[in-house]
Structure formats: C-alpha cells, structure tokens
Amino acid sequence: MATAHEKSHGRDITWTLRAREAPEHISQAWIGTSWIVEVVAEGTRDGKPFRATHLFLTSLRTTPKALLQLV
C-alpha cells in the first residue's frame, strides 16, 4: 500500500494505492497481467466531499509506491 497527499487548486485529496497479484484466471485471460491495482482518491474538491475509486490491470512488476507515482 502507498499513499500520497495533494493540496492545491481547491483540492485536498489523499490518494491510496493498493496492489495485489492478479489471480490465475485473470493472468490466463490477459497474458502478462501480474497486478490488480486499486487507486482511491478521497478528500474535498472545491469544498465538497470527494471520493473516487479506479481499478487497473497492469503487467508492471514494481512496488506500490512506484505504481502510485506512475498513476
């Protein structure tokens, strides 16, 4: 797990990334896929509560912190 905080342009958002190894059925269906990545952005945007979740499949083999920097 990795986190980052952004406070600028009317946003105060914490980004959290969790990555786990893709299960075998996903690795077989999408050859080379090694990770399922979940990125959650939570905080305020223009003074209003904000929460968004994004899911990614990737073949990159690196640390969660490095993945968060790429995302």
N, C-alpha and C positions, 0 to 999 in steps of 0.2 A: 504494500500500500504506500502511496505517496500523496502529499498534499501541497498545495500552493495557494497563496492568497493574493488577490488583485483588488486594489482600491484606487480607482481613477475613473474619470468621465462619468460620474454619477453611479458607479458600480462599487459594491463592496461584496465580493464573491470569493468563497473558498472552493477550490477545485480539489476533488478527491478522486484518485485513480486506484482501482483495484484490478489486478490481473490474475488470471488463473489458467492453468494449462487446459487447452481445449480437449473435450472428451473424444474418445476414439471415433465415434460416428461422425463428428464434425471434421476431424482430421482426414477421414476417408472420403467424405463428400467434397471437401475443399482441400485438395492436396497441398501440403506445405503449411497449412494453418496450424500454428502452435499455441496461440493465446486467445482467450476471450478477455476483452478489456472493457471495464465499466468506468465511465467518467461522470461524476456527479458535480454539478455546479449549484451552489446554494448560497443564498445571501439576499442582498437587496439590489434592485436596479431602479434608478430614478425614484428612490424612496419606497418602492413597493417590494413585497416579498417575491423572491425568485427561486425557482428550483427546476433544474433540467437534468435529465439522465440520458446519456448516449452510450450505446454498446457498439463495439468494434471487434472484428476478427482480424488478426494480424499474423504474419509469419516471422516478424522480427523477434529475435531472441535477445532480450536485454532486460534491464531492471525496471520496476515500476516507475522509479524516479525519472529515468531516461525516457520512458514512454510518455510520461506526463509532459515533459519538455517538448516532445515532438507533437503532441496533440495540441 
